[in-house]
Amino acid sequence: MPKATTSTFRVQPTSAASRPKKNGESSGSSSSASAVAGGSGARNHLFDTAKFGQHILTNPLVAQGIVDKANLKPTDVVLEVGPGTGNLTVRILPACRKVIASEMDPRMAAEVQKRVLGKPEQKKLELIVGDFIKIDLPYFDVCISNTPYQISSPLVFKLLSQRPIPRCAVLMFQREFALRLVATPNTKLWCRLSANVQLYARVEHIMKVGKGNFRPPPQVESSVVRIMPRDPPPPIKFEEFDGLNRVIFSRTNKTLRAGFKARGVGEMLEKNYRTWCAEQGVIIEDGFDIRKKIDEILEESGYSDNRAAKMDVDDLLKLLAAFNVAGM
């Protein structure tokens, strides 16, 4: 198999008439695109997708529903991640100005290109073959994706860090991951992921998608969510917000007082504090006790006996501000 690259993909069209025929093959044999559309018979090599974790969405009603929920404008540039055989792509193209499709598998990229060869939509499609997580993203207004599940979290945060900020993203995920994105405090699925994403975006659950709508069928159910980034984004350093959440969500149902006593947390905060004191010219007193300092911050903020499972984004921001004021 050719090695995937991050260069723009170009396919030279090869017609059935000009392609050398194999023994026993007639000139009327169906293309792989026809097989993808639902043809029966011989096993289609395009569905050997284990290497890239792909599950091709084959239900046209679901595909159209996803595109409709993106509320596309004729002037939009759409980024599609993991187009597969193009079942979403061919529905996006008529509704926008341009589609930039990022595909890891060269076989799939070639299949998408075949579906628009000789059609007006061909000029509106740009294909990039390579690892989506590693490429520099071009400008786009909307992202639509039947997401390869193994890149779900990196994809979300890469989209949220995109500048200029896109209008929205309509994304298919594993059901549990999708429900974590939309979870609220005091529910079982509220977690670090929920808080981090909801700091930067509003997230809506759009639809459930069963296993039977894919080929090959995944082992789990799926859901589609719509992510609408906040514009402008909050003036918060993500590394600090995520660092706080990493500490308190590691023991979701423990009090914050107990959570901050976990191994390594005190040492990390003391290092941060000493660095801040050095930068600010603050002299640290002899006998300084970082754990006593942490307890004081938690008590003064009023969150000492709170649990992460019940804290919303505003609570987390207030707690982060309390630590920042104290130099941590």
C-alpha positions as CSV (number, residue, x, y, z in Angstrom):
1,M,0.0,0.0,0.0
2,P,1.4,3.5,-0.8
3,K,2.6,5.5,2.1
4,A,0.2,8.2,3.2
5,T,1.5,11.8,2.8
6,T,0.2,15.2,3.8
7,S,0.5,16.5,0.2
8,T,-2.6,17.4,-1.8
9,F,-3.8,14.3,-3.5
10,R,-4.3,14.1,-7.2
11,V,-5.7,11.1,-9.0
12,Q,-5.3,10.5,-12.7
13,P,-8.6,9.1,-14.0
14,T,-8.5,5.6,-15.3
15,S,-11.6,4.5,-17.3
16,A,-12.8,0.9,-17.4
17,A,-12.2,0.9,-21.2
18,S,-8.6,1.8,-20.9
19,R,-7.8,-0.3,-17.9
20,P,-6.2,-3.7,-18.7
21,K,-8.8,-6.5,-18.2
22,K,-8.2,-9.4,-16.0
23,N,-9.0,-12.9,-17.2
24,G,-12.7,-13.5,-17.1
25,E,-13.5,-9.8,-16.6
26,S,-16.1,-8.2,-18.9
27,S,-16.1,-4.6,-19.9
28,G,-19.4,-4.1,-18.0
29,S,-18.0,-5.1,-14.6
30,S,-19.1,-2.7,-11.8
31,S,-16.5,-0.4,-10.2
32,S,-15.6,-0.5,-6.5
33,A,-17.8,2.7,-6.1
34,S,-20.8,0.6,-7.2
35,A,-19.9,-2.1,-4.7
36,V,-19.7,0.6,-2.0
37,A,-23.1,1.8,-2.9
38,G,-24.5,-1.5,-1.8
39,G,-23.7,-4.1,-4.5
40,S,-23.5,-7.7,-3.5
41,G,-21.2,-10.4,-4.6
42,A,-17.4,-10.6,-4.1
43,R,-15.9,-9.2,-1.0
44,N,-14.9,-5.5,-1.5
45,H,-11.3,-4.8,-0.5
46,L,-12.3,-1.2,0.4
47,F,-13.9,-2.6,3.6
48,D,-10.7,-4.0,4.9
49,T,-10.6,-1.0,7.2
50,A,-9.1,-2.3,10.4
51,K,-5.8,-0.5,9.9
52,F,-7.4,3.0,10.1
53,G,-10.4,2.2,12.3
54,Q,-12.9,3.2,9.6
55,H,-16.6,2.3,9.5
56,I,-18.2,3.5,6.3
57,L,-21.6,5.2,6.8
58,T,-23.9,3.6,4.3
59,N,-27.4,4.8,5.2
60,P,-28.2,7.7,2.9
61,L,-30.9,9.1,5.2
62,V,-28.5,9.4,8.1
63,A,-25.8,10.9,5.8
64,Q,-28.2,13.6,4.5
65,G,-29.4,14.2,8.1
66,I,-25.9,15.0,9.2
67,V,-25.3,17.4,6.3
68,D,-28.7,19.1,7.0
69,K,-27.8,19.7,10.7
70,A,-24.7,21.6,9.6
71,N,-26.9,24.4,8.2
72,L,-24.4,25.0,5.3
73,K,-24.3,28.2,3.3
74,P,-23.4,28.5,-0.4
75,T,-20.3,30.4,0.6
76,D,-19.0,27.9,3.1
77,V,-15.7,26.1,3.0
78,V,-16.2,22.7,4.6
79,L,-13.6,20.5,6.2
80,E,-14.5,16.8,6.1
81,V,-12.3,14.4,8.2
82,G,-12.3,10.8,7.1
83,P,-14.6,10.9,4.0
84,G,-14.2,7.2,3.4
85,T,-15.9,6.4,0.1
86,G,-17.5,9.8,-0.1
87,N,-21.1,9.1,1.0
88,L,-21.1,12.3,3.0
89,T,-18.9,14.2,0.6
90,V,-21.2,14.0,-2.4
91,R,-24.0,15.4,-0.2
92,I,-21.9,18.2,1.1
93,L,-20.5,19.4,-2.2
94,P,-23.8,20.8,-3.7
95,A,-24.5,22.8,-0.5
96,C,-21.2,24.8,-0.2
97,R,-18.4,26.6,-2.1
98,K,-15.6,24.1,-1.4
99,V,-14.9,20.8,0.4
100,I,-11.5,20.0,1.8
101,A,-11.4,16.3,2.6
102,S,-8.7,14.9,4.9
103,E,-8.3,11.1,4.4
104,M,-5.6,8.8,5.9
105,D,-6.2,5.9,3.5
106,P,-5.1,6.4,-0.1
107,R,-7.6,3.8,-1.4
108,M,-10.5,5.8,0.1
109,A,-9.1,9.1,-1.2
110,A,-9.0,7.6,-4.7
111,E,-12.6,6.3,-4.3
112,V,-13.8,9.8,-3.4
113,Q,-12.1,11.3,-6.3
114,K,-13.7,8.8,-8.7
115,R,-17.2,9.7,-7.5
116,V,-16.8,13.3,-8.7
117,L,-14.7,12.8,-11.9
118,G,-16.2,14.7,-14.8
119,K,-18.9,16.3,-12.6
120,P,-19.1,20.1,-11.8
121,E,-18.4,19.2,-8.1
122,Q,-14.9,18.0,-9.1
123,K,-13.6,21.6,-9.1
124,K,-15.0,22.1,-5.6
125,L,-13.2,19.2,-4.0
126,E,-9.7,19.2,-2.5
127,L,-8.3,16.0,-1.1
128,I,-5.5,15.8,1.4
129,V,-4.0,12.4,2.2
130,G,-2.3,12.1,5.5
131,D,-2.7,12.0,9.3
132,F,-5.3,14.7,10.2
133,I,-3.8,15.2,13.6
134,K,-0.4,16.1,12.1
135,I,-1.4,18.4,9.2
136,D,-1.7,22.2,9.3
137,L,-5.4,22.9,8.8
138,P,-6.4,25.4,6.1
139,Y,-9.2,27.9,6.6
140,F,-12.7,26.4,6.9
141,D,-16.2,27.5,8.1
142,V,-17.7,24.2,9.1
143,C,-16.3,20.7,9.9
144,I,-18.3,17.5,9.2
145,S,-16.9,14.1,10.1
146,N,-17.8,10.5,10.5
147,T,-14.8,10.4,12.8
148,P,-12.4,7.5,13.1
149,Y,-13.1,6.7,16.8
150,Q,-9.4,6.4,17.8
151,I,-8.8,10.1,17.0
152,S,-12.0,11.4,18.7
153,S,-10.4,13.4,21.5
154,P,-7.4,14.8,19.5
155,L,-9.8,15.8,16.7
156,V,-12.1,17.8,19.0
157,F,-9.3,19.8,20.6
158,K,-7.6,20.4,17.3
159,L,-10.8,21.9,16.0
160,L,-11.3,24.0,19.1
161,S,-7.8,25.4,18.7
162,Q,-8.3,26.4,15.1
163,R,-8.0,30.1,14.2
164,P,-10.0,31.7,12.7
165,I,-12.7,30.0,14.8
166,P,-15.0,27.8,12.7
167,R,-18.7,28.3,13.0
168,C,-19.6,24.8,14.0
169,A,-18.6,21.1,13.7
170,V,-21.1,18.2,13.1
171,L,-19.3,15.1,14.2
172,M,-20.1,11.3,14.5
173,F,-18.6,9.6,17.6
174,Q,-18.8,6.5,19.7
175,R,-22.0,6.9,21.7
176,E,-20.3,7.1,25.2
177,F,-17.8,9.6,24.0
178,A,-20.5,11.8,22.5
179,L,-22.5,11.6,25.7
180,R,-19.5,12.7,27.7
181,L,-19.2,15.8,25.5
182,V,-22.7,16.9,26.4
183,A,-22.8,15.7,30.0
184,T,-23.7,18.0,32.8
185,P,-22.5,18.2,36.4
186,N,-23.9,15.8,38.9
187,T,-24.3,13.1,36.2
188,K,-22.4,9.9,35.8
189,L,-20.6,10.9,32.6
190,W,-19.5,14.4,33.7
191,C,-15.7,14.3,33.5
192,R,-12.6,16.2,32.6
193,L,-13.4,15.9,28.9
194,S,-16.8,17.4,29.4
195,A,-15.5,20.4,31.3
196,N,-12.6,21.1,29.0
197,V,-14.7,21.0,25.9
198,Q,-17.6,23.0,27.3
199,L,-15.2,25.8,28.4
200,Y,-14.6,26.5,24.7
201,A,-17.8,25.4,23.0
202,R,-21.5,24.7,23.3
203,V,-22.3,21.1,22.5
204,E,-25.6,19.5,21.4
205,H,-26.6,15.9,20.9
206,I,-28.2,15.6,17.5
207,M,-29.0,12.0,16.8
208,K,-28.3,8.4,17.6
209,V,-26.9,6.1,14.9
210,G,-27.2,2.4,15.2
211,K,-24.5,-0.2,14.3
212,G,-26.4,-1.4,11.2
213,N,-25.9,1.9,9.4
214,F,-22.2,1.2,8.9
215,R,-20.1,-1.2,6.9
216,P,-18.3,-3.0,8.6
217,P,-20.6,-2.5,11.7
218,P,-18.7,-1.2,14.7
219,Q,-19.0,-2.9,18.0
220,V,-20.6,0.1,19.7
221,E,-23.5,2.5,19.0
222,S,-22.8,5.9,17.7
223,S,-24.1,9.5,18.1
224,V,-23.8,12.8,16.2
225,V,-23.1,16.0,18.1
226,R,-22.9,19.6,17.0
227,I,-20.1,21.6,18.5
228,M,-20.3,25.4,18.3
229,P,-17.1,27.1,19.5
230,R,-17.4,30.2,21.6
231,D,-16.3,33.3,19.7
232,P,-14.4,35.0,21.2
233,P,-13.0,32.2,23.3
234,P,-12.6,32.7,27.1
235,P,-9.2,34.3,28.0
236,I,-8.1,31.2,29.9
237,K,-4.9,29.2,29.5
238,F,-6.0,25.8,28.5
239,E,-2.9,24.1,30.1
240,E,-3.8,25.6,33.5
241,F,-7.5,24.7,33.3
242,D,-6.8,21.2,32.1
243,G,-4.1,20.8,34.8
244,L,-6.6,21.6,37.5
245,N,-9.1,19.3,36.0
246,R,-6.6,16.5,35.7
247,V,-6.1,16.7,39.5
248,I,-9.7,17.0,40.7
249,F,-11.3,14.6,38.2
250,S,-8.9,11.8,39.0
251,R,-11.0,11.3,42.1
252,T,-14.4,12.6,40.9
253,N,-16.4,11.6,44.0
254,K,-13.7,12.6,46.6
255,T,-13.7,16.0,48.2
256,L,-11.2,18.5,46.7
257,R,-9.4,18.5,50.0
258,A,-8.8,14.7,49.6
259,G,-8.0,15.0,45.9
260,F,-5.2,17.5,46.4
261,K,-3.5,15.1,48.8
262,A,-2.9,12.6,46.0
263,R,0.6,11.6,45.4
264,G,2.6,14.1,43.3
265,V,0.1,16.9,43.4
266,G,1.7,18.8,46.3
267,E,5.2,18.5,44.7
268,M,3.9,19.8,41.4
269,L,2.1,22.8,43.0
270,E,5.1,23.6,45.2
271,K,7.3,23.7,42.1
272,N,4.9,26.1,40.4
273,Y,4.7,28.3,43.5
274,R,8.5,28.5,43.9
275,T,8.8,29.5,40.2
276,W,6.2,32.2,40.6
277,C,7.8,33.5,43.8
278,A,11.2,33.7,42.0
279,E,9.6,35.7,39.1
280,Q,7.8,38.0,41.4
281,G,10.6,38.5,43.9
282,V,8.6,37.0,46.7
283,I,10.7,35.5,49.6
284,I,9.5,32.1,50.8
285,E,9.5,31.8,54.5
286,D,11.4,29.1,56.3
287,G,9.3,26.1,57.1
288,F,6.9,26.7,54.2
289,D,4.3,23.9,54.0
290,I,2.7,23.5,50.5
291,R,-0.1,21.3,51.9
292,K,-1.1,23.9,54.4
293,K,-1.0,26.5,51.6
294,I,-3.3,24.3,49.5
295,D,-5.8,23.8,52.3
296,E,-5.9,27.6,52.9
297,I,-6.7,28.2,49.2
298,L,-9.5,25.6,49.2
299,E,-11.0,27.0,52.4
300,E,-10.9,30.6,51.3
301,S,-12.4,29.7,47.9
302,G,-15.2,27.7,49.6
303,Y,-14.6,24.6,47.6
304,S,-12.7,22.5,50.2
305,D,-15.6,20.0,50.7
306,N,-16.9,20.1,47.1
307,R,-16.6,17.2,44.7
308,A,-15.6,17.5,41.0
309,A,-18.7,15.5,40.0
310,K,-20.9,18.4,41.1
311,M,-18.8,21.4,40.0
312,D,-19.7,23.2,36.7
313,V,-17.4,25.1,34.5
314,D,-18.0,28.4,36.4
315,D,-17.0,26.7,39.7
316,L,-13.8,25.3,38.1
317,L,-12.9,28.7,36.8
318,K,-13.3,30.3,40.2
319,L,-11.2,27.6,41.8
320,L,-8.5,28.1,39.1
321,A,-8.6,31.9,39.7
322,A,-8.0,31.2,43.5
323,F,-4.9,29.2,42.8
324,N,-3.6,31.7,40.2
325,V,-4.0,34.6,42.7
326,A,-1.9,32.5,45.2
327,G,0.8,32.0,42.6
328,M,0.0,28.4,41.6
